[in-house]
Amino acid sequence: MNDMTVPTETLSIALKDEERTRCEVWTRVMGYHRPVTSFNKGKKSEHRERRFFVESRCRMG
């Protein structure tokens, strides 16, 4: 087991909504970073439709 491995017994912990910490998602837009919460309705829709790049799946040539 390395530092990045999560023991199986910790994965079954369920938190109540009041125990959770709200996470703010930021993304890069036009060369700078902005929180997604500040986007207008159209930009939020575009953000949800994004496809994410996974380097390990790409092949050269």
PyMOL Python script that loads the backbone (N, CA, C, O; Angstrom):
from pymol import cmd

cmd.read_pdbstr("""\
ATOM      1  N   MET A   1       0.847  -1.179   0.000  1.00  0.00           N
ATOM      2  CA  MET A   1       0.000   0.000   0.000  1.00  0.00           C
ATOM      3  C   MET A   1       0.893   1.244   0.000  1.00  0.00           C
ATOM      4  O   MET A   1       1.859   1.309   0.760  1.00  0.00           O
ATOM      5  N   ASN A   2       0.575   2.237  -0.853  1.00  0.00           N
ATOM      6  CA  ASN A   2       1.335   3.486  -0.850  1.00  0.00           C
ATOM      7  C   ASN A   2       0.505   4.603  -0.215  1.00  0.00           C
ATOM      8  O   ASN A   2      -0.599   4.352   0.268  1.00  0.00           O
ATOM      9  N   ASP A   3       1.023   5.826  -0.212  1.00  0.00           N
ATOM     10  CA  ASP A   3       0.336   6.949   0.426  1.00  0.00           C
ATOM     11  C   ASP A   3      -0.983   7.308  -0.251  1.00  0.00           C
ATOM     12  O   ASP A   3      -1.855   7.904   0.381  1.00  0.00           O
ATOM     13  N   MET A   4      -1.144   6.952  -1.534  1.00  0.00           N
ATOM     14  CA  MET A   4      -2.339   7.311  -2.281  1.00  0.00           C
ATOM     15  C   MET A   4      -3.429   6.237  -2.195  1.00  0.00           C
ATOM     16  O   MET A   4      -4.522   6.434  -2.726  1.00  0.00           O
ATOM     17  N   THR A   5      -3.159   5.133  -1.553  1.00  0.00           N
ATOM     18  CA  THR A   5      -4.130   4.051  -1.451  1.00  0.00           C
ATOM     19  C   THR A   5      -5.071   4.306  -0.276  1.00  0.00           C
ATOM     20  O   THR A   5      -4.631   4.634   0.826  1.00  0.00           O
ATOM     21  N   VAL A   6      -6.372   4.150  -0.525  1.00  0.00           N
ATOM     22  CA  VAL A   6      -7.368   4.339   0.521  1.00  0.00           C
ATOM     23  C   VAL A   6      -7.805   2.970   1.003  1.00  0.00           C
ATOM     24  O   VAL A   6      -8.241   2.146   0.199  1.00  0.00           O
ATOM     25  N   PRO A   7      -7.699   2.707   2.297  1.00  0.00           N
ATOM     26  CA  PRO A   7      -8.154   1.416   2.814  1.00  0.00           C
ATOM     27  C   PRO A   7      -9.640   1.204   2.521  1.00  0.00           C
ATOM     28  O   PRO A   7     -10.428   2.148   2.591  1.00  0.00           O
ATOM     29  N   THR A   8     -10.016  -0.008   2.201  1.00  0.00           N
ATOM     30  CA  THR A   8     -11.388  -0.334   1.821  1.00  0.00           C
ATOM     31  C   THR A   8     -12.393   0.028   2.897  1.00  0.00           C
ATOM     32  O   THR A   8     -13.499   0.462   2.576  1.00  0.00           O
ATOM     33  N   GLU A   9     -12.043  -0.136   4.159  1.00  0.00           N
ATOM     34  CA  GLU A   9     -12.990   0.139   5.232  1.00  0.00           C
ATOM     35  C   GLU A   9     -13.371   1.617   5.323  1.00  0.00           C
ATOM     36  O   GLU A   9     -14.441   1.926   5.847  1.00  0.00           O
ATOM     37  N   THR A  10     -12.547   2.535   4.839  1.00  0.00           N
ATOM     38  CA  THR A  10     -12.883   3.962   4.889  1.00  0.00           C
ATOM     39  C   THR A  10     -13.818   4.368   3.763  1.00  0.00           C
ATOM     40  O   THR A  10     -14.410   5.445   3.833  1.00  0.00           O
ATOM     41  N   LEU A  11     -13.973   3.564   2.745  1.00  0.00           N
ATOM     42  CA  LEU A  11     -14.819   3.915   1.614  1.00  0.00           C
ATOM     43  C   LEU A  11     -16.302   3.807   1.926  1.00  0.00           C
ATOM     44  O   LEU A  11     -17.116   4.370   1.194  1.00  0.00           O
ATOM     45  N   SER A  12     -16.676   3.116   2.971  1.00  0.00           N
ATOM     46  CA  SER A  12     -18.084   2.912   3.291  1.00  0.00           C
ATOM     47  C   SER A  12     -18.646   3.982   4.221  1.00  0.00           C
ATOM     48  O   SER A  12     -19.803   3.885   4.630  1.00  0.00           O
ATOM     49  N   ILE A  13     -17.869   4.984   4.560  1.00  0.00           N
ATOM     50  CA  ILE A  13     -18.325   6.047   5.452  1.00  0.00           C
ATOM     51  C   ILE A  13     -19.266   6.974   4.688  1.00  0.00           C
ATOM     52  O   ILE A  13     -18.931   7.454   3.605  1.00  0.00           O
ATOM     53  N   ALA A  14     -20.427   7.219   5.250  1.00  0.00           N
ATOM     54  CA  ALA A  14     -21.398   8.123   4.629  1.00  0.00           C
ATOM     55  C   ALA A  14     -21.549   9.346   5.528  1.00  0.00           C
ATOM     56  O   ALA A  14     -21.745   9.220   6.737  1.00  0.00           O
ATOM     57  N   LEU A  15     -21.456  10.518   4.931  1.00  0.00           N
ATOM     58  CA  LEU A  15     -21.608  11.752   5.688  1.00  0.00           C
ATOM     59  C   LEU A  15     -23.013  12.300   5.523  1.00  0.00           C
ATOM     60  O   LEU A  15     -23.625  12.162   4.463  1.00  0.00           O
ATOM     61  N   LYS A  16     -23.515  12.917   6.567  1.00  0.00           N
ATOM     62  CA  LYS A  16     -24.792  13.624   6.486  1.00  0.00           C
ATOM     63  C   LYS A  16     -24.533  14.937   5.759  1.00  0.00           C
ATOM     64  O   LYS A  16     -23.405  15.429   5.751  1.00  0.00           O
ATOM     65  N   ASP A  17     -25.563  15.504   5.152  1.00  0.00           N
ATOM     66  CA  ASP A  17     -25.400  16.754   4.405  1.00  0.00           C
ATOM     67  C   ASP A  17     -24.811  17.865   5.263  1.00  0.00           C
ATOM     68  O   ASP A  17     -23.999  18.650   4.775  1.00  0.00           O
ATOM     69  N   GLU A  18     -25.202  17.947   6.527  1.00  0.00           N
ATOM     70  CA  GLU A  18     -24.690  19.012   7.394  1.00  0.00           C
ATOM     71  C   GLU A  18     -23.226  18.792   7.789  1.00  0.00           C
ATOM     72  O   GLU A  18     -22.582  19.715   8.287  1.00  0.00           O
ATOM     73  N   GLU A  19     -22.697  17.596   7.578  1.00  0.00           N
ATOM     74  CA  GLU A  19     -21.299  17.297   7.883  1.00  0.00           C
ATOM     75  C   GLU A  19     -20.368  17.567   6.697  1.00  0.00           C
ATOM     76  O   GLU A  19     -19.148  17.582   6.855  1.00  0.00           O
ATOM     77  N   ARG A  20     -20.934  17.774   5.539  1.00  0.00           N
ATOM     78  CA  ARG A  20     -20.130  17.964   4.328  1.00  0.00           C
ATOM     79  C   ARG A  20     -19.617  19.400   4.224  1.00  0.00           C
ATOM     80  O   ARG A  20     -20.238  20.333   4.732  1.00  0.00           O
ATOM     81  N   THR A  21     -18.479  19.558   3.559  1.00  0.00           N
ATOM     82  CA  THR A  21     -17.918  20.873   3.284  1.00  0.00           C
ATOM     83  C   THR A  21     -18.176  21.201   1.818  1.00  0.00           C
ATOM     84  O   THR A  21     -17.834  20.413   0.936  1.00  0.00           O
ATOM     85  N   ARG A  22     -18.761  22.331   1.557  1.00  0.00           N
ATOM     86  CA  ARG A  22     -19.066  22.719   0.188  1.00  0.00           C
ATOM     87  C   ARG A  22     -17.764  22.988  -0.560  1.00  0.00           C
ATOM     88  O   ARG A  22     -16.881  23.687  -0.064  1.00  0.00           O
ATOM     89  N   CYS A  23     -17.662  22.432  -1.741  1.00  0.00           N
ATOM     90  CA  CYS A  23     -16.465  22.551  -2.564  1.00  0.00           C
ATOM     91  C   CYS A  23     -16.737  23.528  -3.703  1.00  0.00           C
ATOM     92  O   CYS A  23     -17.769  23.437  -4.368  1.00  0.00           O
ATOM     93  N   GLU A  24     -15.828  24.450  -3.926  1.00  0.00           N
ATOM     94  CA  GLU A  24     -15.983  25.390  -5.028  1.00  0.00           C
ATOM     95  C   GLU A  24     -15.139  24.918  -6.206  1.00  0.00           C
ATOM     96  O   GLU A  24     -13.937  24.700  -6.057  1.00  0.00           O
ATOM     97  N   VAL A  25     -15.751  24.761  -7.361  1.00  0.00           N
ATOM     98  CA  VAL A  25     -15.065  24.295  -8.558  1.00  0.00           C
ATOM     99  C   VAL A  25     -14.631  25.496  -9.382  1.00  0.00           C
ATOM    100  O   VAL A  25     -15.438  26.373  -9.689  1.00  0.00           O
ATOM    101  N   TRP A  26     -13.346  25.530  -9.739  1.00  0.00           N
ATOM    102  CA  TRP A  26     -12.800  26.576 -10.589  1.00  0.00           C
ATOM    103  C   TRP A  26     -12.379  25.952 -11.910  1.00  0.00           C
ATOM    104  O   TRP A  26     -12.027  24.774 -11.964  1.00  0.00           O
ATOM    105  N   THR A  27     -12.415  26.739 -12.965  1.00  0.00           N
ATOM    106  CA  THR A  27     -11.976  26.261 -14.268  1.00  0.00           C
ATOM    107  C   THR A  27     -11.266  27.393 -15.001  1.00  0.00           C
ATOM    108  O   THR A  27     -11.441  28.568 -14.680  1.00  0.00           O
ATOM    109  N   ARG A  28     -10.476  27.022 -15.972  1.00  0.00           N
ATOM    110  CA  ARG A  28      -9.717  28.011 -16.741  1.00  0.00           C
ATOM    111  C   ARG A  28     -10.573  28.497 -17.898  1.00  0.00           C
ATOM    112  O   ARG A  28     -11.064  27.698 -18.697  1.00  0.00           O
ATOM    113  N   VAL A  29     -10.749  29.816 -17.985  1.00  0.00           N
ATOM    114  CA  VAL A  29     -11.534  30.434 -19.048  1.00  0.00           C
ATOM    115  C   VAL A  29     -10.735  31.589 -19.630  1.00  0.00           C
ATOM    116  O   VAL A  29     -10.371  32.527 -18.921  1.00  0.00           O
ATOM    117  N   MET A  30     -10.468  31.510 -20.921  1.00  0.00           N
ATOM    118  CA  MET A  30      -9.780  32.598 -21.625  1.00  0.00           C
ATOM    119  C   MET A  30      -8.482  33.030 -20.931  1.00  0.00           C
ATOM    120  O   MET A  30      -8.199  34.224 -20.829  1.00  0.00           O
ATOM    121  N   GLY A  31      -7.700  32.062 -20.457  1.00  0.00           N
ATOM    122  CA  GLY A  31      -6.393  32.357 -19.900  1.00  0.00           C
ATOM    123  C   GLY A  31      -6.353  32.663 -18.417  1.00  0.00           C
ATOM    124  O   GLY A  31      -5.273  32.914 -17.883  1.00  0.00           O
ATOM    125  N   TYR A  32      -7.474  32.653 -17.736  1.00  0.00           N
ATOM    126  CA  TYR A  32      -7.464  32.876 -16.293  1.00  0.00           C
ATOM    127  C   TYR A  32      -8.476  31.947 -15.637  1.00  0.00           C
ATOM    128  O   TYR A  32      -9.316  31.363 -16.322  1.00  0.00           O
ATOM    129  N   HIS A  33      -8.404  31.808 -14.334  1.00  0.00           N
ATOM    130  CA  HIS A  33      -9.272  30.886 -13.596  1.00  0.00           C
ATOM    131  C   HIS A  33     -10.445  31.625 -12.967  1.00  0.00           C
ATOM    132  O   HIS A  33     -10.288  32.725 -12.436  1.00  0.00           O
ATOM    133  N   ARG A  34     -11.639  30.998 -13.033  1.00  0.00           N
ATOM    134  CA  ARG A  34     -12.851  31.573 -12.449  1.00  0.00           C
ATOM    135  C   ARG A  34     -13.662  30.470 -11.785  1.00  0.00           C
ATOM    136  O   ARG A  34     -13.620  29.323 -12.228  1.00  0.00           O
ATOM    137  N   PRO A  35     -14.396  30.800 -10.731  1.00  0.00           N
ATOM    138  CA  PRO A  35     -15.274  29.793 -10.128  1.00  0.00           C
ATOM    139  C   PRO A  35     -16.484  29.545 -11.030  1.00  0.00           C
ATOM    140  O   PRO A  35     -17.041  30.482 -11.601  1.00  0.00           O
ATOM    141  N   VAL A  36     -16.880  28.293 -11.152  1.00  0.00           N
ATOM    142  CA  VAL A  36     -18.016  27.938 -12.004  1.00  0.00           C
ATOM    143  C   VAL A  36     -19.304  28.575 -11.487  1.00  0.00           C
ATOM    144  O   VAL A  36     -20.219  28.830 -12.271  1.00  0.00           O
ATOM    145  N   THR A  37     -19.390  28.834 -10.190  1.00  0.00           N
ATOM    146  CA  THR A  37     -20.596  29.457  -9.626  1.00  0.00           C
ATOM    147  C   THR A  37     -20.836  30.857 -10.171  1.00  0.00           C
ATOM    148  O   THR A  37     -21.963  31.350 -10.123  1.00  0.00           O
ATOM    149  N   SER A  38     -19.789  31.511 -10.694  1.00  0.00           N
ATOM    150  CA  SER A  38     -19.965  32.869 -11.224  1.00  0.00           C
ATOM    151  C   SER A  38     -20.390  32.870 -12.698  1.00  0.00           C
ATOM    152  O   SER A  38     -20.624  33.936 -13.266  1.00  0.00           O
ATOM    153  N   PHE A  39     -20.491  31.702 -13.317  1.00  0.00           N
ATOM    154  CA  PHE A  39     -20.893  31.614 -14.720  1.00  0.00           C
ATOM    155  C   PHE A  39     -22.381  31.930 -14.883  1.00  0.00           C
ATOM    156  O   PHE A  39     -23.183  31.716 -13.975  1.00  0.00           O
ATOM    157  N   ASN A  40     -22.728  32.449 -16.075  1.00  0.00           N
ATOM    158  CA  ASN A  40     -24.141  32.618 -16.383  1.00  0.00           C
ATOM    159  C   ASN A  40     -24.727  31.267 -16.798  1.00  0.00           C
ATOM    160  O   ASN A  40     -23.993  30.284 -16.905  1.00  0.00           O
ATOM    161  N   LYS A  41     -26.030  31.209 -17.031  1.00  0.00           N
ATOM    162  CA  LYS A  41     -26.720  29.953 -17.322  1.00  0.00           C
ATOM    163  C   LYS A  41     -26.142  29.241 -18.552  1.00  0.00           C
ATOM    164  O   LYS A  41     -25.985  28.020 -18.537  1.00  0.00           O
ATOM    165  N   GLY A  42     -25.833  29.972 -19.591  1.00  0.00           N
ATOM    166  CA  GLY A  42     -25.288  29.376 -20.814  1.00  0.00           C
ATOM    167  C   GLY A  42     -23.898  28.797 -20.615  1.00  0.00           C
ATOM    168  O   GLY A  42     -23.602  27.706 -21.102  1.00  0.00           O
ATOM    169  N   LYS A  43     -23.046  29.520 -19.902  1.00  0.00           N
ATOM    170  CA  LYS A  43     -21.681  29.044 -19.664  1.00  0.00           C
ATOM    171  C   LYS A  43     -21.688  27.819 -18.745  1.00  0.00           C
ATOM    172  O   LYS A  43     -20.878  26.911 -18.930  1.00  0.00           O
ATOM    173  N   LYS A  44     -22.593  27.777 -17.752  1.00  0.00           N
ATOM    174  CA  LYS A  44     -22.708  26.599 -16.890  1.00  0.00           C
ATOM    175  C   LYS A  44     -23.108  25.382 -17.711  1.00  0.00           C
ATOM    176  O   LYS A  44     -22.614  24.280 -17.476  1.00  0.00           O
ATOM    177  N   SER A  45     -24.009  25.583 -18.678  1.00  0.00           N
ATOM    178  CA  SER A  45     -24.434  24.489 -19.549  1.00  0.00           C
ATOM    179  C   SER A  45     -23.259  23.986 -20.389  1.00  0.00           C
ATOM    180  O   SER A  45     -23.072  22.777 -20.531  1.00  0.00           O
ATOM    181  N   GLU A  46     -22.470  24.903 -20.944  1.00  0.00           N
ATOM    182  CA  GLU A  46     -21.286  24.520 -21.712  1.00  0.00           C
ATOM    183  C   GLU A  46     -20.301  23.732 -20.836  1.00  0.00           C
ATOM    184  O   GLU A  46     -19.725  22.742 -21.287  1.00  0.00           O
ATOM    185  N   HIS A  47     -20.114  24.166 -19.606  1.00  0.00           N
ATOM    186  CA  HIS A  47     -19.183  23.499 -18.688  1.00  0.00           C
ATOM    187  C   HIS A  47     -19.619  22.063 -18.413  1.00  0.00           C
ATOM    188  O   HIS A  47     -18.779  21.164 -18.358  1.00  0.00           O
ATOM    189  N   ARG A  48     -20.935  21.834 -18.240  1.00  0.00           N
ATOM    190  CA  ARG A  48     -21.443  20.476 -17.994  1.00  0.00           C
ATOM    191  C   ARG A  48     -21.250  19.564 -19.202  1.00  0.00           C
ATOM    192  O   ARG A  48     -21.134  18.350 -19.037  1.00  0.00           O
ATOM    193  N   GLU A  49     -21.213  20.117 -20.407  1.00  0.00           N
ATOM    194  CA  GLU A  49     -21.077  19.322 -21.629  1.00  0.00           C
ATOM    195  C   GLU A  49     -19.625  19.036 -22.005  1.00  0.00           C
ATOM    196  O   GLU A  49     -19.377  18.317 -22.973  1.00  0.00           O
ATOM    197  N   ARG A  50     -18.672  19.575 -21.272  1.00  0.00           N
ATOM    198  CA  ARG A  50     -17.260  19.379 -21.612  1.00  0.00           C
ATOM    199  C   ARG A  50     -16.849  17.922 -21.561  1.00  0.00           C
ATOM    200  O   ARG A  50     -17.352  17.138 -20.756  1.00  0.00           O
ATOM    201  N   ARG A  51     -15.929  17.584 -22.434  1.00  0.00           N
ATOM    202  CA  ARG A  51     -15.303  16.265 -22.401  1.00  0.00           C
ATOM    203  C   ARG A  51     -13.883  16.482 -21.905  1.00  0.00           C
ATOM    204  O   ARG A  51     -13.194  17.400 -22.350  1.00  0.00           O
ATOM    205  N   PHE A  52     -13.454  15.636 -20.986  1.00  0.00           N
ATOM    206  CA  PHE A  52     -12.155  15.823 -20.367  1.00  0.00           C
ATOM    207  C   PHE A  52     -11.095  14.974 -21.046  1.00  0.00           C
ATOM    208  O   PHE A  52     -11.344  13.819 -21.390  1.00  0.00           O
ATOM    209  N   PHE A  53      -9.942  15.531 -21.233  1.00  0.00           N
ATOM    210  CA  PHE A  53      -8.794  14.898 -21.859  1.00  0.00           C
ATOM    211  C   PHE A  53      -8.144  13.926 -20.883  1.00  0.00           C
ATOM    212  O   PHE A  53      -7.826  14.291 -19.751  1.00  0.00           O
ATOM    213  N   VAL A  54      -7.948  12.689 -21.327  1.00  0.00           N
ATOM    214  CA  VAL A  54      -7.252  11.685 -20.525  1.00  0.00           C
ATOM    215  C   VAL A  54      -6.021  11.276 -21.313  1.00  0.00           C
ATOM    216  O   VAL A  54      -6.122  10.601 -22.337  1.00  0.00           O
ATOM    217  N   GLU A  55      -4.860  11.687 -20.828  1.00  0.00           N
ATOM    218  CA  GLU A  55      -3.614  11.502 -21.563  1.00  0.00           C
ATOM    219  C   GLU A  55      -3.295  10.043 -21.837  1.00  0.00           C
ATOM    220  O   GLU A  55      -2.775   9.724 -22.906  1.00  0.00           O
ATOM    221  N   SER A  56      -3.588   9.152 -20.908  1.00  0.00           N
ATOM    222  CA  SER A  56      -3.219   7.751 -21.075  1.00  0.00           C
ATOM    223  C   SER A  56      -3.966   7.080 -22.237  1.00  0.00           C
ATOM    224  O   SER A  56      -3.516   6.048 -22.735  1.00  0.00           O
ATOM    225  N   ARG A  57      -5.089   7.644 -22.674  1.00  0.00           N
ATOM    226  CA  ARG A  57      -5.872   7.059 -23.755  1.00  0.00           C
ATOM    227  C   ARG A  57      -5.422   7.528 -25.136  1.00  0.00           C
ATOM    228  O   ARG A  57      -5.848   6.965 -26.145  1.00  0.00           O
ATOM    229  N   CYS A  58      -4.581   8.534 -25.196  1.00  0.00           N
ATOM    230  CA  CYS A  58      -4.160   9.098 -26.476  1.00  0.00           C
ATOM    231  C   CYS A  58      -2.970   8.347 -27.053  1.00  0.00           C
ATOM    232  O   CYS A  58      -2.093   7.881 -26.326  1.00  0.00           O
ATOM    233  N   ARG A  59      -2.962   8.241 -28.383  1.00  0.00           N
ATOM    234  CA  ARG A  59      -1.829   7.608 -29.063  1.00  0.00           C
ATOM    235  C   ARG A  59      -1.251   8.581 -30.070  1.00  0.00           C
ATOM    236  O   ARG A  59      -1.974   9.357 -30.695  1.00  0.00           O
ATOM    237  N   MET A  60       0.042   8.529 -30.214  1.00  0.00           N
ATOM    238  CA  MET A  60       0.707   9.377 -31.209  1.00  0.00           C
ATOM    239  C   MET A  60       0.682   8.651 -32.559  1.00  0.00           C
ATOM    240  O   MET A  60       0.974   7.458 -32.637  1.00  0.00           O
ATOM    241  N   GLY A  61       0.338   9.371 -33.597  1.00  0.00           N
ATOM    242  CA  GLY A  61       0.410   8.823 -34.956  1.00  0.00           C
ATOM    243  C   GLY A  61      -0.673   7.978 -35.277  1.00  0.00           C
ATOM    244  O   GLY A  61      -0.737   7.451 -36.387  1.00  0.00           O
TER     245      GLY A  61
END
""", "prot")
cmd.dss("prot")
cmd.show_as("cartoon", "prot")
cmd.util.cbc("prot")
cmd.orient("prot")
